[in-house]
Every structure is written in structure tokens, then in C-alpha cells.
Amino acid sequence: MSALALESTVRGSKVQLDRLPSVDRILKSRAVAPLIERHGRSFVTREARALLKQWREEALRAKTIGACGEADVARALSARIEARLEPALRPVFNLTGTVLHTNLGRAVLADEAIARMVGMARSPANLEFDLAGGARGDRDALVEELVCELTGAQAATVVNNNAAAVLLTIAALASRREVVISRGELVEIGGAFRMPDVMKCAGARMVEVGTTNRTHPRDYVEALTPRTALIMKVHTSNYVVRGFTASVDTGALAQIAHPASVPLAIDLGSGSLVDLSSYGLPREPLPQEALEQGADVVTFSGDKLLGGPQAGLIVGTAACIARIRKHPLKRALRVSKLTLSALEATLALYRHPETLGERLPTLRLLTRSRQEIAELAQRVGPAVAGALGEGFVVEQAAVQSQIGSGSLPGEVLPSVGLCIRCRNARRSSGWTLQTLAGALRALPIPVIGRIADDALLLDLRTLTDEDAFVAQLPKLRLATP
Ligand SMILES: *Cc1c(COP(=O)(O)O)cnc(C)c1O
């Protein structure tokens, strides 16, 4: 709105905008001095201007103006500045029941990885510098040996995430040529990551074989041509097909690919480095097995079951990895020293599978016993009930957690949670679960649960900082209906 138009509206509606103090007066007021001292004159000036603009617009809309003395402005300005200084990315309590929640940042890092990352942030490092030779080095070399030790691969490289790993693998090995893939594996991982789109992005022509539910070895054999550059197998990690199904396993695919001199790439998605069944969990395919069965390249995520930082690991034969590493996209998708340091520290924990269940938070949370979670519920339940007051009933309930991030779909882990219901759904019409969920999200450390069957569920499997959770409950503000 132009200044002229603004003034005429003001006169027309007789809103006394001149009661608003000027920016100058605000900045000179004694109440604002401490704000300037703390946050600097330029920032406070900018925020004061924005506040006045907002008030002016509200006044015009409402055709009236509220209290706007110096003290009122100073108070509002202080609140506004505090809100603006709140970081956008903040810790939350993930009580959704999904341990590796993509929207909530997936794996929580091990102490060893955090410590290493902090040290690395503070200091220059030999990221691309060979300390022995005193010459330029390769950042991949820092973790390659460890990755190879753990997976049995000849070579390995790391990129920003597994989506990048898949994109780079296809671009490097099959650009302008054909990639054979089963129709049952043309998955969408979430958002814009769909296998057919990735193929297009990588410049490869996708050759679909088989059907949604059944694909046979002969389907692959018949699809091979001189233009075939790659056979791709995608672990269908986020859904299960049941019933009349058939797919070709890695070993059989290798026997089709290799005589034709075509490499075989497997996208495992999660890819655990240890057999989860030895920790009492459902089994998930391992990269080392895929390699043993003849895969030339295997890709998997760093922050899913591996329990490390966001990264994409590419392991495989020396020849394939060399081609992947040389591709220009590799430079665009490379990881930072922070990622590499956290990844190295996380991978090092795998050298001691005996202590992994304790030291790797992802595994610790996945294997947390029902008994331990029930005892936790016993302790925090009363505090939650007390903070919510009369409007709600809080009960301990058997719930089911899931691993998340597409790992082991259909498998659930028995857990214990707090089940919160409105005491009288009809009479207390204003006290909806949505308002409650909103109030929990408005806490200093937002609490994220899930709503199901007219109840708000807080799955306690993933609650580790019990004290911080309970300490902030008195700050819960439920707007009265
Ligand atoms: C999760 C997943 C991806 C993507 O991995 P990000 O690390 O999220 O980029 C790709 N393929 C499969 C099969 C997955 O499960």
C-alpha cells in the first residue's frame, strides 16, 4: 500500500495511527536500551520498524488501535526479538513411535561420532591432504579402508545421501545407455525420489522387465542388448508385496549380468552392517552379503540402520568405484569433513559388535526392552497427567513402534506409550486432541506424538532425556476453549 493510500484510509476510518510512537522514539526509550545493548542497534531498529508496520496494518484492518505506549512497544519488541532469535532448526522429542523418522532427522548419533565432529569443526584437518606423503590427498580415502573392512568390498566412496549414491552410480555407469530393472522395483522412496525419474536425471534409458508382482530370470536375459550398461536391483524397502510374487535374487542376477559383461548394482536403501537378528530384531539385507552374492555396486544410507550421519555409501569392485569416483557429479555430491568424521567414528563402533547395542543409539533404541519402556512410562505418566489437568485421561498403553525410513516395513516392535484421551469428548468440545498436540509442539523442546483412534499417543521407546521431558511440562499452555 502506498503512503498516500495508507493516509487516506486512515482518515477515512478514523484510526488514530498517530498514537503509534515513531521508530526514533522507540529507540530512544529507556525500556528499549537493554535490547539495543544486547542485540545491536541495527537489528533492533529493523525489528522496531517491522513491528510498527505490523501494528499499523492490524489497526487498519481492525479499525481500532490497542495500547501502544512506550512500555507496550518495548514489551512487544522484546517478545518479537526473542521469537526471531529462536533457531529455526531445533531439537524435538520424537515420540512418534518411528525410530528413524525422516522428517525428524533420522538417526541420533553416537557420543563418539558427536565428539569427533565437534573436534573437527574446531580445527583444520587433513581432509584432502596425505600426511605421510605431504601431498594432496583424497577425502574418500579417509573412510574407504574401514568401509571395505566392514563390508568386504574392494573399494568404496561416500556421497551426501543414498539418493545421491543411486543417481551417481547410474550416471557414472549407464549414462546414454540402458538400465534393466524389474517393474516390481520402480519404487518411490518419498517426495520426488522415484526410480524412473532418477534414471532420467542420470541420463540413462530405463528398460522395465517383468510385472509388478512377478519377475523371472528370463525377463532380464531377454532384455539384455549391446546397449545394456547396468542391471539394477532396488530393495523394496518401504512396502511389501504379498501373495503371488516372484523376484530374482542377487546371486541369480549376477549370473545373468556377468557373462554379458554388465555390472549389477543393488540399492539396499537402509542396509545394516550387522545381522539384526542377532539382536533379536527382524533381519535386513546386508551390503556384505550382496557383494558376496556377486553385486558389483551396492548403495545404502548412512543415517538409516547404520545409525550415522546423513550420507550415501557406495561400495563395490575397484573398477566400478573408480568410474563412479571420476564422474563430475561426484564433486557436486561430496560430503564435508564433519560428515566424514561422524561416519568414521560410527563405523569404528562396528568393529566391536559386542558393545554396538549399547553405544549406537539407533540400535539401543530398537532393542530397548518393553520392560524398561514400561518402567519409564510409570515414572513420566503422572507428570504428564498432572500437566494436562482435568480435561484429559492419561493411561499407559501397549503400542507398536516401527523402525522407519523404509526399513523392515510391516515389522513392528512392541512398545509402551502414554495414551491421552479427552475426558469427555462431547462436553469438552474445545479440548480437542489437535489443540493438545499443538500445545505439546509449542513447548521449548517440542514433543511430537501421533494421533490415532481418538487418542494422542506418545511412544516412549525413543524418550531418552527423561529429566528434560518432565522439567518442561509445567510450561505446557493449553488454551481454554
Ligand atoms: C531411503 C532409500 C533411498 C534414499 O536414501 P537417502 O539416504 O534418504 O537419500 C534410496 N533407495 C532406497 C531403497 C531407500 O530405502
Ligand as a Chemical Component Dictionary entry (heavy atoms), coordinates in Angstrom:
data_LIG
# 
_chem_comp.id                   LIG 
_chem_comp.type                 NON-POLYMER 
_chem_comp.pdbx_formal_charge   0 
_chem_comp.three_letter_code    LIG 
# 
loop_
_chem_comp_atom.comp_id 
_chem_comp_atom.atom_id 
_chem_comp_atom.alt_atom_id 
_chem_comp_atom.type_symbol 
_chem_comp_atom.charge 
_chem_comp_atom.model_Cartn_x 
_chem_comp_atom.model_Cartn_y 
_chem_comp_atom.model_Cartn_z 
_chem_comp_atom.pdbx_ordinal 
LIG C1 C1 C 0 15.942 -44.464 1.805  1  
LIG C2 C2 C 0 16.189 -45.028 0.464  2  
LIG C3 C3 C 0 16.816 -44.265 -0.534 3  
LIG C4 C4 C 0 17.217 -42.844 -0.301 4  
LIG O1 O1 O 0 18.190 -42.740 0.682  5  
LIG P1 P1 P 0 18.516 -41.327 1.365  6  
LIG O2 O2 O 0 19.650 -41.605 2.270  7  
LIG O3 O3 O 0 17.256 -40.914 2.053  8  
LIG O4 O4 O 0 18.845 -40.377 0.285  9  
LIG C5 C5 C 0 17.051 -44.843 -1.759 10 
LIG N1 N1 N 0 16.677 -46.127 -2.008 11 
LIG C6 C6 C 0 16.057 -46.885 -1.064 12 
LIG C7 C7 C 0 15.671 -48.287 -1.426 13 
LIG C8 C8 C 0 15.791 -46.370 0.200  14 
LIG O5 O5 O 0 15.186 -47.122 1.121  15 
# 
loop_
_chem_comp_bond.comp_id 
_chem_comp_bond.atom_id_1 
_chem_comp_bond.atom_id_2 
_chem_comp_bond.value_order 
_chem_comp_bond.pdbx_ordinal 
LIG C1 C2 SING 1  
LIG C2 C3 SING 2  
LIG C2 C8 DOUB 3  
LIG C3 C4 SING 4  
LIG C3 C5 DOUB 5  
LIG C4 O1 SING 6  
LIG O1 P1 SING 7  
LIG P1 O2 DOUB 8  
LIG P1 O3 SING 9  
LIG P1 O4 SING 10 
LIG C5 N1 SING 11 
LIG N1 C6 DOUB 12 
LIG C6 C7 SING 13 
LIG C6 C8 SING 14 
LIG C8 O5 SING 15 
# 
